[in-house]
Amino acid sequence: MKTAAVIGCGRSVEGKVGWAIGHEHGRGYREADPGLRLCAVDRDPANLAAFRARFSVATGDCFSSTEELYTKLVPDVVSICTWPGLHAPMVIEAAERGVRGIICEKPMALNPLEMGKMLAACKKSGARLSVAHQRRHEPIFLRAKALLQQGAIGTDFVIEARVGDNWDILSWTTHWFDMANFLLDAKPLWVLAGLDHTGQRRYQHAVEDNSVVLAQYPGENQALFVTGPGVPSGSWFHIRGNAGLMVLHGTERIELFNKSGFLEEKIARGASPFTAMVKEMLEGAGSDAAMLCDASGTSCATEMAYAVQESARTLRKVELPLAVGYAALELVQARPKTVLPAGEIVLFADAHFSSGGREGIADAIREESGRECRLVAAEQGLKPGDLEGAGLILVYHTQPEADETTKRLLSAWVDGKRPLMIVHAGLGAYPQWPEYMEWCGRVWAWGKSSHPHQPSMLAVLAPDLKIPWKEAWLPEDEVFIDLEQKAPCHDLVSVTLPGRTFPAAWVHGVRPNIGVWVPGHRRDFWNVPAIRQGFLAVLDKLSAGSVHET
C-alpha cells in the first residue's frame, strides 16, 4: 500500500485567500488510488477535522506538524499545499527526510534563490519534484497541443492569455505561463513587462494589481499575458498562427478558424487534472518516468513571474534563465518606511498657481507611508481648531502676508519644539515676517534668487540620512538657488545644475524641529522616486529632533 500526505489541508472560506487547495489534492489521491493510505498535516485542528471527515483519514494519520508526520512515517508522496512562504523549507525538508515524490503548489517559491535550493535538494536526494500546474493534464490543452503539432493553424504562433477578477501573476497567471511553455514545447528567451503596483500583498507576499507581459520564444513564437482587469467577451485563451486562429473556451470547447473554414470541437472533461497529476507522481516517484508536471519544465512558470517583476522594475526586457535571486516586488515594498510623528499631518498650503504641488505632496505621503494629509487652505490663514490633533505641519507656498492668528499659532508650535516642514515655495512665504524667515534658514530674495528650469542632480550630504541612493537625477523642474541666508543650517542634500551646486534640503541649525525640502514644483514631479525618498528622509530626520505630542 502506498502512502501520501497532504501538508496544508486548508479550509474553504470566502475570498481569494481562503480556497482550500489541499482538498483538491486530497480528492486527487482518493480518485487516483482508492486504497492509498492518506495522511493529513495542518496546524489548525478544525482544518484537520474537516479534511479527515471528507477523505476518511484515520485519526492516527492526522498530524499538527511535519515533524510529527516524519517521526511516525515517511510517505511515498507528499503534496505541499501551504502558503508560498513555506514551500521551499517544506520541499527541502521532505527531500531530506527521504520522500520520493513531492508535489509543490504554485507559485513554487517566494524568489528564484529558493527555487534553486529546492531543485538542488531534490536532485541530491533523488526525489521527483512536480509543480502543481495540473492544467497540463486537461483534455482541452492536450487536444490544443495536438492540433498545433498537426499544423492546424500553421506556424509562428502568438498566444494571448488573460486572467481577470483582480487576480495576480503569482496566484494565477503562472498557470498560463506554464501552459504557453507546454503548448509551444519551449521556454521563453526573454520577457518584457509592465506592472501596476500599489503595495498589495496576498498570501503574505508582494503582488501586483494589473500587468501586461510579452514573452519571446524560440523561432517566431510569442505570448502575451494580461492579468487583473476584466476579460473581454469571456475569452481567456487564443492562439494565432500564420494560417489560422484557435480559441479555447474554458475547458469544454475549441473553436478553429483556418483556410478550411470553421470547426467547433467539444471536449469531454474526463478525470480531474489533479487526479491525473497525483496519479502521475504516484507512478513516477522513484523512477525516471516522464511526467507532464515535472519541475524540470513547470518550474519555469514561477521563474517567469520573477523575471516579469524584474522587467517592470528595471524597464528592460529580462532574459531567461533568470540571473537574479530576489523577487523585485519585495525589493520595492521592503524599502524603509518613514517614521512620522503621531497625530494628523496638516498640509498648510495654497494652489501655488495651479502647479499641483500640494496634491503631489499629499500623494507622496499617502502612497509611501499610508498616512493622509489634512489640507488647511493657506488663503484662509490658520484658525485655532486647525491644529487640533496635529502632529506635523507642512507649509507649502502660502500668501505674502500672515495674519496675527496664523503668526501666534505657528510661533507656539515652533516654540513647543514640534515638527514643522517647509516645502519648496514655502521659502518665499511671509517676507514681512522676520521670525518665519529665520525659521526657514534660507529664503527667496527677489532680484537675487532664481529657479532655473533644468535637469539637475541631487547628492546626499548627511551620512545618516535614510535615502537608498547617494546621487539621483531629477527631470526639469523648479529648484530654488541663490537663496538668502537667515540662520545657520545643517545641510542634508545638495542639488547640482550645470557648473554650480546649491543646498536642496536642510534642518535648522538651532531649531532641529524645523526642516526644509526645496525641489517639487509640479504634481507629476512628486512621482519621481528620488523626490519622494529624499523628502520623507528629511521628515524622518526632522521627527527625530522634535518633541512628539499626541
C-alpha positions as CSV (number, residue, x, y, z in Angstrom):
1,M,0.0,0.0,0.0
2,K,1.4,3.4,-1.0
3,T,1.2,6.4,1.4
4,A,0.7,10.0,0.6
5,A,0.3,13.1,2.8
6,V,-1.3,16.5,2.1
7,I,0.6,19.1,4.0
8,G,-1.6,22.2,4.5
9,C,-5.2,21.0,4.4
10,G,-6.6,24.5,4.4
11,R,-10.3,25.4,4.7
12,S,-12.9,26.8,2.4
13,V,-13.8,30.4,3.2
14,E,-14.9,33.3,1.1
15,G,-12.3,35.3,-0.8
16,K,-9.1,34.7,-2.8
17,V,-7.0,33.6,0.2
18,G,-9.5,31.0,1.5
19,W,-9.6,28.4,-1.2
20,A,-8.6,25.0,0.3
21,I,-6.4,23.7,-2.4
22,G,-5.3,20.9,-0.1
23,H,-8.8,19.4,-0.6
24,E,-8.3,19.2,-4.4
25,H,-5.1,17.2,-3.8
26,G,-6.9,15.0,-1.3
27,R,-9.7,14.3,-3.8
28,G,-7.0,13.6,-6.4
29,Y,-5.3,11.0,-4.2
30,R,-8.6,9.3,-3.3
31,E,-9.6,9.1,-7.0
32,A,-6.1,8.1,-8.2
33,D,-5.7,5.2,-5.7
34,P,-8.8,4.4,-3.5
35,G,-6.6,2.0,-1.4
36,L,-4.0,4.6,-0.7
37,R,-3.1,5.4,2.9
38,L,-3.7,9.1,3.1
39,C,-2.3,11.4,5.8
40,A,-3.0,15.0,6.6
41,V,-0.9,17.7,8.2
42,D,-2.3,21.1,9.4
43,R,-1.7,23.1,12.5
44,D,-5.4,24.0,12.8
45,P,-7.4,21.2,14.5
46,A,-10.6,22.3,12.7
47,N,-8.9,22.1,9.3
48,L,-7.6,18.6,10.1
49,A,-11.1,17.5,11.3
50,A,-12.7,18.7,8.1
51,F,-10.1,17.0,5.9
52,R,-10.3,13.8,7.9
53,A,-14.1,13.7,7.6
54,R,-14.2,14.4,3.9
55,F,-11.5,12.0,2.9
56,S,-11.8,9.2,5.5
57,V,-8.4,9.8,7.0
58,A,-7.6,7.7,10.1
59,T,-7.3,9.7,13.3
60,G,-3.7,8.4,13.8
61,D,-2.7,9.7,10.4
62,C,-3.6,13.3,11.2
63,F,-0.7,15.5,12.3
64,S,-0.2,19.0,13.5
65,S,3.3,19.4,12.0
66,T,5.6,17.9,9.5
67,E,7.9,16.9,12.4
68,E,5.1,14.7,13.8
69,L,4.5,13.2,10.4
70,Y,8.1,12.3,9.6
71,T,8.6,10.9,13.1
72,K,5.9,8.4,12.5
73,L,6.4,7.6,8.8
74,V,7.9,8.9,5.5
75,P,5.2,8.9,2.9
76,D,5.9,7.8,-0.7
77,V,4.5,11.1,-1.9
78,V,3.6,14.5,-0.3
79,S,1.7,17.5,-1.6
80,I,2.9,20.8,-0.2
81,C,-0.3,22.9,-0.2
82,T,0.7,25.6,2.3
83,W,1.0,29.3,1.5
84,P,4.1,30.0,-0.7
85,G,6.4,31.2,2.1
86,L,6.5,27.6,3.4
87,H,7.0,25.9,0.0
88,A,10.8,26.0,0.0
89,P,11.5,24.8,3.5
90,M,8.9,22.1,3.3
91,V,10.0,20.7,0.0
92,I,13.6,20.7,1.2
93,E,12.6,19.0,4.4
94,A,10.6,16.3,2.5
95,A,13.6,15.6,0.2
96,E,16.0,15.4,3.2
97,R,13.6,13.0,5.0
98,G,13.6,10.6,2.1
99,V,10.2,11.3,0.4
100,R,10.5,10.0,-3.1
101,G,7.8,12.2,-4.8
102,I,6.9,15.8,-3.9
103,I,4.2,17.9,-5.5
104,C,4.5,21.6,-4.7
105,E,1.7,24.0,-5.2
106,K,2.3,27.1,-7.3
107,P,3.9,29.6,-7.1
108,M,6.9,27.3,-6.5
109,A,8.7,29.7,-4.1
110,L,9.0,33.3,-3.0
111,N,12.1,34.0,-5.1
112,P,14.4,32.4,-7.6
113,L,17.0,31.7,-4.9
114,E,14.6,29.5,-3.0
115,M,13.7,27.7,-6.3
116,G,17.3,26.8,-6.8
117,K,17.7,25.4,-3.3
118,M,14.5,23.2,-3.8
119,L,15.7,21.8,-7.1
120,A,19.2,21.1,-5.7
121,A,17.8,19.3,-2.6
122,C,15.6,17.1,-4.7
123,K,18.5,16.3,-7.1
124,K,20.7,15.4,-4.2
125,S,18.2,13.1,-2.6
126,G,16.8,11.6,-5.8
127,A,13.3,12.8,-5.1
128,R,10.9,13.6,-8.0
129,L,9.6,17.2,-7.8
130,S,6.5,18.5,-9.6
131,V,4.9,21.9,-9.5
132,A,1.1,21.8,-9.5
133,H,0.5,23.0,-13.0
134,Q,-2.2,20.4,-13.3
135,R,-3.8,22.1,-16.3
136,R,-1.2,20.2,-18.5
137,H,-3.5,17.2,-17.9
138,E,-6.7,19.0,-19.0
139,P,-8.0,17.3,-22.2
140,I,-8.6,20.6,-23.9
141,F,-5.0,21.6,-23.7
142,L,-3.7,18.2,-24.7
143,R,-6.0,18.5,-27.7
144,A,-4.9,22.0,-28.5
145,K,-1.3,20.9,-28.4
146,A,-2.0,18.0,-30.8
147,L,-3.8,20.4,-33.2
148,L,-0.8,22.8,-33.1
149,Q,1.6,19.9,-33.9
150,Q,-0.6,18.9,-36.8
151,G,-0.3,22.3,-38.3
152,A,-4.0,23.2,-37.8
153,I,-3.2,26.9,-37.7
154,G,0.2,26.9,-39.3
155,T,3.3,28.1,-37.5
156,D,4.7,31.3,-35.9
157,F,2.3,31.2,-33.0
158,V,1.1,34.1,-30.9
159,I,-0.6,33.1,-27.7
160,E,-2.9,35.6,-25.9
161,A,-4.0,34.6,-22.4
162,R,-5.9,36.6,-19.9
163,V,-6.8,36.4,-16.2
164,G,-9.4,38.8,-14.8
165,D,-11.2,39.2,-11.4
166,N,-8.3,41.2,-10.0
167,W,-6.0,38.2,-9.7
168,D,-2.2,38.5,-9.8
169,I,0.6,36.7,-11.7
170,L,1.9,34.5,-8.8
171,S,-1.5,33.4,-7.7
172,W,-3.0,32.6,-11.2
173,T,-1.1,33.7,-14.3
174,T,1.8,31.3,-13.7
175,H,-0.7,28.7,-14.9
176,W,-0.9,30.5,-18.3
177,F,2.9,30.9,-18.3
178,D,3.2,27.2,-17.9
179,M,0.5,26.5,-20.5
180,A,2.3,28.6,-23.1
181,N,5.5,26.8,-22.3
182,F,3.7,23.4,-22.6
183,L,1.9,24.2,-25.9
184,L,5.0,25.7,-27.5
185,D,7.2,23.0,-26.1
186,A,9.8,25.6,-25.2
187,K,10.8,28.1,-22.5
188,P,10.9,31.8,-23.3
189,L,14.1,33.6,-24.3
190,W,13.0,36.8,-22.5
191,V,10.1,38.7,-21.1
192,L,9.1,42.3,-21.2
193,A,6.5,43.6,-18.7
194,G,4.6,46.5,-17.2
195,L,3.0,46.3,-13.8
196,D,0.5,48.4,-11.8
197,H,1.8,48.0,-8.3
198,T,0.2,49.7,-5.2
199,G,1.9,47.7,-2.4
200,Q,-0.8,44.9,-2.3
201,R,0.1,41.6,-0.6
202,R,-1.6,38.3,-0.9
203,Y,-0.8,35.0,0.8
204,Q,1.8,37.1,2.7
205,H,3.9,38.1,-0.3
206,A,4.0,41.1,-2.7
207,V,1.8,41.0,-5.7
208,E,0.9,43.5,-8.5
209,D,-2.6,44.8,-9.2
210,N,-2.5,44.6,-13.0
211,S,0.0,43.5,-15.6
212,V,0.9,43.1,-19.3
213,V,3.6,40.7,-20.2
214,L,5.2,39.8,-23.6
215,A,7.3,36.6,-23.8
216,Q,9.5,35.8,-26.7
217,Y,10.0,32.2,-27.5
218,P,12.5,30.5,-29.9
219,G,11.7,31.0,-33.6
220,E,8.8,33.4,-34.3
221,N,6.6,32.4,-31.4
222,Q,5.4,34.8,-28.8
223,A,2.9,35.0,-25.9
224,L,1.0,38.0,-24.5
225,F,-0.4,37.8,-20.9
226,V,-2.8,40.3,-19.4
227,T,-3.7,40.0,-15.7
228,G,-6.1,41.9,-13.4
229,P,-8.8,43.7,-15.5
230,G,-11.9,42.0,-16.9
231,V,-11.7,39.5,-19.7
232,P,-13.4,40.9,-22.9
233,S,-16.0,38.5,-24.3
234,G,-15.1,36.0,-21.7
235,S,-12.4,34.6,-23.9
236,W,-9.3,33.6,-21.9
237,F,-7.0,31.8,-24.3
238,H,-6.3,32.5,-28.0
239,I,-3.6,31.0,-30.3
240,R,-3.0,32.7,-33.6
241,G,-0.8,31.1,-36.3
242,N,0.2,32.3,-39.7
243,A,-2.6,30.1,-41.2
244,G,-5.5,30.4,-38.7
245,L,-6.8,31.0,-35.2
246,M,-7.6,28.7,-32.3
247,V,-9.9,29.9,-29.4
248,L,-10.2,27.9,-26.2
249,H,-13.4,28.4,-24.3
250,G,-12.9,27.3,-20.7
251,T,-12.2,23.6,-20.7
252,E,-15.1,22.5,-22.8
253,R,-14.8,23.8,-26.4
254,I,-12.2,24.7,-29.0
255,E,-13.1,26.9,-32.0
256,L,-10.7,26.6,-35.0
257,F,-10.6,29.1,-37.9
258,N,-8.4,28.3,-40.9
259,K,-8.4,28.2,-44.6
260,S,-10.7,25.1,-44.5
261,G,-13.3,27.1,-42.7
262,F,-14.7,27.0,-39.1
263,L,-14.6,24.0,-36.8
264,E,-16.0,23.7,-33.3
265,E,-14.9,20.8,-31.2
266,K,-16.4,19.9,-27.8
267,I,-14.1,18.4,-25.3
268,A,-15.0,15.8,-22.7
269,R,-13.6,16.6,-19.3
270,G,-12.6,13.2,-18.1
271,A,-10.8,12.7,-14.8
272,S,-9.9,15.7,-12.6
273,P,-6.5,17.2,-13.7
274,F,-5.5,17.0,-10.0
275,T,-6.2,13.2,-10.1
276,A,-4.1,12.8,-13.2
277,M,-1.3,14.8,-11.7
278,V,-1.1,12.9,-8.4
279,K,-1.5,9.6,-10.3
280,E,1.4,10.5,-12.4
281,M,3.5,11.2,-9.3
282,L,2.4,8.0,-7.5
283,E,3.6,6.0,-10.5
284,G,6.7,8.1,-11.3
285,A,8.2,8.7,-7.9
286,G,11.5,6.8,-7.5
287,S,11.8,6.4,-11.3
288,D,12.9,8.3,-14.4
289,A,9.4,8.1,-16.0
290,A,8.3,11.1,-18.0
291,M,5.9,13.4,-16.1
292,L,4.0,16.3,-17.5
293,C,4.3,18.3,-14.3
294,D,7.9,17.5,-13.6
295,A,9.7,20.6,-12.1
296,S,12.3,20.5,-14.9
297,G,9.6,22.0,-17.1
298,T,7.0,23.5,-14.7
299,S,9.4,25.5,-12.5
300,C,9.9,27.9,-15.4
301,A,6.5,29.4,-14.9
302,T,7.5,30.7,-11.4
303,E,10.8,31.8,-12.8
304,M,9.0,33.8,-15.4
305,A,6.9,35.6,-12.7
306,Y,10.1,36.9,-11.1
307,A,11.6,37.8,-14.5
308,V,8.4,39.8,-15.1
309,Q,8.8,41.7,-11.8
310,E,12.4,42.5,-12.6
311,S,11.5,43.7,-16.1
312,A,8.9,46.1,-14.7
313,R,11.4,47.3,-12.1
314,T,14.3,47.9,-14.5
315,L,12.2,49.0,-17.6
316,R,14.2,46.4,-19.6
317,K,13.4,43.0,-21.1
318,V,14.8,40.3,-18.9
319,E,16.4,37.1,-20.3
320,L,15.9,33.6,-19.0
321,P,17.4,31.7,-17.3
322,L,17.0,34.5,-14.7
323,A,20.2,35.8,-13.3
324,V,18.8,37.4,-10.1
325,G,17.8,35.6,-6.9
326,Y,15.4,38.1,-5.4
327,A,11.7,39.0,-6.0
328,A,11.7,42.5,-7.4
329,L,8.3,43.5,-5.9
330,E,9.6,42.6,-2.4
331,L,12.5,45.0,-3.1
332,V,10.1,47.7,-3.9
333,Q,7.8,47.0,-0.9
334,A,10.7,46.5,1.6
335,R,12.2,50.0,1.3
336,P,12.4,51.7,4.7
337,K,9.2,53.3,5.9
338,T,9.2,56.9,7.2
339,V,8.5,57.2,10.9
340,L,6.2,60.2,11.0
341,P,5.1,61.8,14.3
342,A,1.9,60.6,15.9
343,G,-1.1,62.8,15.2
344,E,-2.5,64.2,12.0
345,I,-0.4,65.7,9.2
346,V,-1.6,69.2,8.4
347,L,-0.7,70.5,4.9
348,F,-1.0,74.2,5.2
349,A,-0.9,75.2,1.6
350,D,-2.4,77.0,-1.3
351,A,-2.7,76.1,-5.0
352,H,0.6,77.7,-6.0
353,F,-0.7,78.9,-9.4
354,S,-2.3,75.5,-10.1
355,S,1.0,73.7,-10.1
356,G,-0.4,70.7,-8.3
357,G,2.5,70.7,-5.8
358,R,0.4,70.4,-2.7
359,E,-1.5,67.5,-4.2
360,G,1.8,65.9,-5.1
361,I,3.0,66.2,-1.5
362,A,-0.2,64.5,-0.3
363,D,0.1,61.8,-2.9
364,A,3.7,61.0,-1.9
365,I,2.9,60.8,1.9
366,R,-0.1,58.7,1.3
367,E,1.5,56.2,-1.1
368,E,4.8,56.0,0.7
369,S,3.7,55.9,4.4
370,G,0.0,55.1,4.3
371,R,-0.8,58.4,6.0
372,E,-3.3,61.0,4.8
373,C,-2.8,64.8,4.9
374,R,-5.4,67.2,6.2
375,L,-5.4,70.2,3.9
376,V,-5.8,73.6,5.5
377,A,-6.1,76.4,2.9
378,A,-3.4,78.9,3.4
379,E,-5.5,81.6,1.7
380,Q,-7.7,81.4,4.9
381,G,-4.8,81.5,7.3
382,L,-4.7,79.3,10.4
383,K,-7.6,79.1,12.8
384,P,-7.3,77.7,16.4
385,G,-9.1,74.5,15.5
386,D,-6.9,73.8,12.5
387,L,-4.1,72.3,14.6
388,E,-6.2,70.2,16.9
389,G,-4.9,66.7,16.9
390,A,-2.0,67.6,14.6
391,G,1.5,66.0,14.9
392,L,3.2,67.6,11.9
393,I,2.7,70.8,9.9
394,L,3.9,71.1,6.3
395,V,4.0,74.6,4.9
396,Y,3.8,74.9,1.1
397,H,3.7,78.3,-0.8
398,T,1.1,80.3,1.3
399,Q,0.4,84.0,1.0
400,P,2.5,87.2,1.2
401,E,1.0,88.3,4.4
402,A,0.3,86.4,7.7
403,D,-2.5,87.4,9.9
404,E,-1.9,87.6,13.7
405,T,-3.7,84.4,14.4
406,T,-1.5,82.4,12.0
407,K,1.6,84.0,13.5
408,R,0.5,83.2,17.0
409,L,-0.4,79.6,16.2
410,L,2.8,78.8,14.2
411,S,5.0,80.5,16.8
412,A,3.5,78.5,19.6
413,W,4.0,75.3,17.5
414,V,7.7,76.0,16.8
415,D,8.5,77.2,20.3
416,G,6.9,73.9,21.6
417,K,9.6,72.1,19.6
418,R,7.0,70.4,17.4
419,P,7.9,69.4,13.8
420,L,7.5,72.0,11.0
421,M,8.5,71.2,7.4
422,I,8.8,74.0,4.9
423,V,8.4,72.7,1.3
424,H,9.5,74.3,-1.9
425,A,7.9,77.7,-2.4
426,G,7.2,78.0,1.4
427,L,10.7,79.6,1.3
428,G,9.1,82.6,-0.3
429,A,6.2,83.0,2.1
430,Y,5.6,85.8,4.6
431,P,8.6,88.1,3.6
432,Q,7.4,90.7,6.1
433,W,7.5,88.2,9.0
434,P,11.1,88.1,10.3
435,E,10.5,85.2,12.7
436,Y,9.2,83.0,9.9
437,M,12.1,83.9,7.6
438,E,14.5,82.9,10.4
439,W,12.8,79.6,10.7
440,C,13.4,78.9,7.0
441,G,17.2,79.3,7.5
442,R,17.4,80.4,3.8
443,V,14.7,82.4,1.9
444,W,13.8,83.6,-1.5
445,A,15.2,87.0,-2.2
446,W,13.7,88.9,-5.1
447,G,16.3,90.1,-7.5
448,K,18.9,87.6,-6.2
449,S,17.3,84.1,-6.1
450,S,16.1,82.2,-9.1
451,H,14.6,78.9,-10.1
452,P,16.0,77.6,-13.4
453,H,14.0,75.0,-15.3
454,Q,16.8,72.5,-15.9
455,P,17.5,68.9,-15.1
456,S,19.7,68.6,-12.0
457,M,21.4,66.1,-9.8
458,L,20.8,65.5,-6.1
459,A,23.5,64.3,-3.7
460,V,23.3,63.1,-0.1
461,L,25.5,65.2,2.3
462,A,24.4,63.7,5.6
463,P,25.6,60.0,6.0
464,D,22.8,59.2,8.5
465,L,20.1,60.3,6.1
466,K,17.8,57.3,5.3
467,I,18.0,57.5,1.5
468,P,18.7,54.5,-0.7
469,W,20.9,56.5,-3.1
470,K,24.0,58.8,-2.9
471,E,23.1,60.6,-6.1
472,A,19.9,60.9,-8.1
473,W,19.0,62.6,-11.3
474,L,16.0,64.9,-11.4
475,P,14.0,65.9,-14.5
476,E,13.3,69.6,-15.4
477,D,11.6,71.4,-12.5
478,E,11.9,74.5,-10.4
479,V,14.8,74.2,-7.8
480,F,15.5,77.4,-5.9
481,I,19.1,78.6,-5.9
482,D,21.0,81.7,-4.6
483,L,18.8,81.9,-1.6
484,E,19.5,84.5,1.2
485,Q,20.9,83.1,4.4
486,K,18.9,84.0,7.5
487,A,20.0,81.4,10.1
488,P,22.6,78.6,10.4
489,C,21.6,75.4,8.6
490,H,22.7,71.7,8.7
491,D,22.7,70.7,5.0
492,L,21.4,67.3,4.2
493,V,21.1,67.2,0.4
494,S,22.6,69.3,-2.4
495,V,21.5,70.0,-5.9
496,T,23.9,70.5,-8.8
497,L,22.9,72.3,-12.0
498,P,25.4,72.8,-14.8
499,G,28.5,74.3,-13.2
500,R,27.0,75.1,-9.7
501,T,25.9,73.3,-6.6
502,F,23.4,74.6,-4.0
503,P,21.6,73.3,-0.9
504,A,18.5,71.3,-1.6
505,A,17.4,70.2,1.9
506,W,18.5,71.1,5.5
507,V,17.4,71.3,9.1
508,H,17.6,74.5,11.1
509,G,21.0,74.8,12.9
510,V,19.4,75.9,16.2
511,R,15.8,74.5,15.9
512,P,16.1,70.8,14.9
513,N,12.3,70.6,14.7
514,I,12.3,72.7,11.5
515,G,13.3,71.2,8.2
516,V,13.3,72.3,4.6
517,W,12.9,70.4,1.3
518,V,13.4,72.6,-1.8
519,P,12.5,70.6,-5.0
520,G,8.9,69.8,-6.0
521,H,7.0,72.4,-8.0
522,R,4.7,70.3,-10.1
523,R,2.4,67.4,-9.1
524,D,4.0,65.0,-11.5
525,F,7.4,65.8,-10.1
526,W,6.3,64.2,-6.8
527,N,6.1,60.9,-8.7
528,V,9.9,60.8,-9.1
529,P,11.3,58.3,-6.6
530,A,14.3,60.5,-5.6
531,I,11.9,63.3,-4.6
532,R,9.7,61.1,-2.5
533,Q,12.6,59.3,-0.9
534,G,14.5,62.5,-0.1
535,F,11.5,64.4,1.2
536,L,10.5,61.6,3.5
537,A,14.0,61.0,4.7
538,V,14.2,64.7,5.8
539,L,10.9,64.2,7.6
540,D,12.4,61.2,9.4
541,K,15.4,63.4,10.4
542,L,13.1,66.2,11.4
543,S,10.9,63.9,13.5
544,A,14.0,62.7,15.5
545,G,14.7,66.3,16.5
546,S,11.2,67.2,17.6
547,V,9.0,66.7,20.6
548,H,6.1,64.5,19.6
549,E,2.8,65.2,21.3
550,T,-0.4,63.3,20.7
